[in-house]
Amino acid sequence: MDLALFDLDNTLIAGDSDFEWAQFLINKGILDRELYEARNIEFYEKYKAGTLDIDVFLDFQLQPLARYPRSVLDAWHQEFMSRHIRPIVSQKARLLVREHLDRGALCAVVTATNSFVTAATIREFGIAHLIATIPAQENGQFTGRPRGTPSFREGKVIRVDAWLEAMGLWWSSFERSWFYSDSQNDLPLLSRVSNPVAVDPDQALLMHAEAAGWPVISLLD
């Protein structure tokens, strides 16, 4: 059996769902534009530069979830999927995932974006497993804090290790393993698999991939 892992933002989708979710809330008037838009852009630029403080960012990103009932958030998210996410899912990405699924690979999306934002997106691809940052909940409501290790940089390796162990598996259980990503932030997990693939990579990842002889592909239609 093979293992196929996929980053989500700017990899399987042609955009960043964390950034788009905040912009969606800003454009609906749910979040104050003056207070939130500049910070949202700043965090996104830091992520791309590889300098993001994940704890500070999660405080920014998860706090709005704690202010509204889950039913309201779910309704907003359906609109968000329709307007912002489905239009940026490429056919090339769908075909890549389908190729791995059809070959019987164990597939998962491994993303730093929280599971509330991303769970519906991975269902678009028919992928059963999601390894994402988990928003903590109490009595069915989000608390505005993360639970456990954020799925970011080295945290992705920690979370994948725990996921495999929970199923009685380990890296040696697989003949081959893939991870597809666009970001230098994912070098720890890219370096763990037997088949790392850079997808429409940022400049730092492109340089690393070329030096290491990793494949570089595009999933943009």
Secondary structure, DSSP 8 states (H G I E B T S, - for coil): --EEEE-TBTTTBSS-HHHHHHHHHHHTTSS-HHHHHHHHHHHHHHHHHT---HHHHHHHHHGGGGGS-HHHHHHHHHHHIIIIIGGGB-HHHHHHHHHHHHTT-EEEEEEEEEHHHHHHHHHHTT--EEEEEEEEEETTEEEEEEESS-SSTHHHHHHHHHHHHHTT--GGG-S-EEEEES-GGGHHHHTTSSEEEEES--HHHHHHHHHHT--EE----
